[in-house]
């Protein structure tokens, strides 16, 4: 490549006219004028004399006659003392404002480098170049003074090249080198100057020019050193010409150059940069046969290269090797490797590496520490995360708001709100201003624990500190209120959020939809789901799972399966939380066989099912009394690699109790014990309940004693099961004693517990005492639809229809709403009395309130219509019943409904 360097000089005729370059004028002129010689002699005497130069020059009258030529001559005659010459040169410039010629500069530069005074020589050269001389002009001036004064050293030219390189004018340095080479093969720069020149070109990324100049250096016969070879190897690597780079390395070896690991490191770096790490490793392994050892740069380069190739395991091995040889990895190398291991899920390896390098005083940067602490927290390794936090402080790295936010969030997820608060306090004491993120974590943690009052306090605190709540803040609170069933508060916050211009996201809608589904408000949930889609907010798997479960709870499995197909079409992946409600939904609607087919189909499609899904199927079989099918499904479940858990055993044991199959009961109990499971309070409660309902109270109380002895604490369900058995057996005194024991043991009775007493009293016809008890539980807010139904049934049984109707009206006033059983009980009594008009009126009232009749209610009314001869009404009811998908007792009505 031919170098063409354009250079526009700032020309000034005062300083750059030809008479300023003494080689072209004064040094060739023969001036025998005695006056000039006398003046030069006078100046020389003044310079070497001991008098003040200012005084001496004024007395001799020389100041007014000074010319650059005279100064040049004096400098030449003072070359034996370059320091003195420099002092005189500076004196004239500073005190006399004398315009020195280019020749004077060049004479002094050569003279100073001749005696190794490089710093003042460099300063002079820099001042000269500020005058705007072209590269050729400077070279000519230096060459002229060099030849005239016959200087011993040509280092003035080296200094010029080095100056150009330092000032990022490497191309001008190349021009000087070529001018020197052109002038004479004896006038050549030193190797160190040329290595600096080549490095300057490399820094400018002029790698092709480096190779061109290198060829010129070789052709000039200049002895090459390791530094020249190194920059050439670097340039070839940058040009990705690794074959030639290796050839240069071999040339360097054969040239008996003073070998070092540096050029090899450059080649290794180039290979790693080009993702040719295997070749780089070969170069490293080939160092020992050449009597060289890998140094810290070698290892660090290879670690970076392996990390770049995502081969973090090999990178870890390389770092361990370098530490065994006593080399310390850099912060950057450790950070890159730790971050790479973390991203690949090798959290444990990353953690161990940080601990290992920490012992020798090396640590990754704060960003990597934060990321690793976050990963450890997400993987549930909280102790390791705290240990890393302490190690970080020991290494002198100060935690920032991100560090504290990560730790606060981890403690909140574990339910350790107190510890999280202590870290928030430490954060504040450290002078770090808390952001919205730790408050979001605290609010979310409190909501998960059901502690909404604390969540509200943190919400108010962040507002008082001037922090703006985000969609995450509101969504956490909304989810908390929904979990508590406080939907009005959840929607109040939702409207507050949207009113502030904060857009709800998928999680916000999912929380609200989940709350509505749990409250059996599917119509509202569907509206909200549709609104979500209209807003272009995409439902995720959880959203669909919630909706599917809600439809299944309502018995609408058709819609649930439609949603399953829809989510699959949208690319969402169903999981066990999707399949379980679908299996339960089919089983709860009496379609257990279809549920089994669905499970088998999922297995054929390699869908992963867990114990939760199979337990739903087992429960469906046991509920229908199909114990053998349940046990068969259990065997297939185990054969498919899904292990039985305590819930599955509990369902099966409960099924044996329902079927009174003692042999299978004890067999399952033994199997469960052999598998390492112990009965929990749920299983014990199930066994106690089964024996209580069967009238085996002695056995039920025996199981109670075993349960308490095993350390299982009876809950309200356990107590209620025994109380129910005692009430059915007429042992009311013992039932009341057990109820008092509940209160003492801090297990307050619930609606079902009190319902056992109300049920017994109404069945005995003791309505006064039943009403008295009901009024008491009504005041305690424990009365519900079921307890009202018991009272209504009691009054109807006694023929007191007016009192029953009065209760129907009164329950709504108390915020308790009737259901199908409530209306059916009174309708049946009207039908029994042949009061079809009142029965129909009550039926219409039930439908107006949106209450769906069951098949039994239809049977009552259809039968009464047939008996009363109102066949058109009976047929109308039958058709409506069929439309609703209900089955009737056709045996009783068919003869009357022929039309």
ABEGO torsion letter per residue (X at the ends): XBBBBBBBBBBBAAAABAAABAAABAAABBBABAAAAAAAAAAAAAAABABBAAAAAAAAGAAAABBAAAAAAAAAAAAABAAAAAAAAAAAAAAAGBBBBAAAAAAAAAAAAAAGBAAAAAAAAAAAAAAGBBAAAAAAAAAAAAAAAGBABAAAAAAAAAAAAAAGBAAAAAAAAAAAAAABAABBBBAAAAAAAAAAAAAAGBAAAAAAAAAAAAAAGBBBBAAAAAAAAAAAAAAGBAAAAAAAAAAAAAAGBBBBAAAAAAAAAAAAAAGBAAAAAAAAAAAAAAGBBBBAAAAAAAAAAAAAAGBAAAAAAAAAAAAAAGBBBBAAAAAAAAAAAAAAGBAAAAAAAAAAAAAAGBBBBAAAAAAAAAAAAAAGBAAAAAAAAAAAAAAGBBBBAAAAAAAAAAAAAAGBAAAAAAAAAAAAAAGBBBBAAAAAAAAAAAAAAGBAAAAAAAAAAAAAAGBBBBAAAAAAAAAAAAAAGBAAAAAAAAAAAAAAGBBBBAAAAAAAAAAAAAAGBAAAAAAAAAAAAAAGBBBBAAAAAAAAAAAAAAGBAAAAAAAAAAAAAAGBBBBAAAAAAAAAAAAAAGBAAAAAAAAAAAAAAGBBBBAAAAAAAAAAAAAAGBAAAAAAAAAAAAAAGBBBBAAAAAAAAAAAAAAGBAAAAAAAAAAAAAAGBBBBAAAAAAAAAAAAAAGBAAAAAAAAAAAAAAGBBBBAAAAAAAAAAAAAAGBAAAAAAAAAAAAAAGBBBBAAAAAAAAAAAAAAGBAAAAAAAAAAAAAAGABBAAAAAAAAAAAAAAGBAAAAAAAAAAAAAAGBBBBAAAAAAAAAAAAAAGBAAAAAAAAAAAAAAGBBBBAAAAAAAAAAAAAAGBAAAAAAAAAAAAAAGBBBBAAAAAAAABX
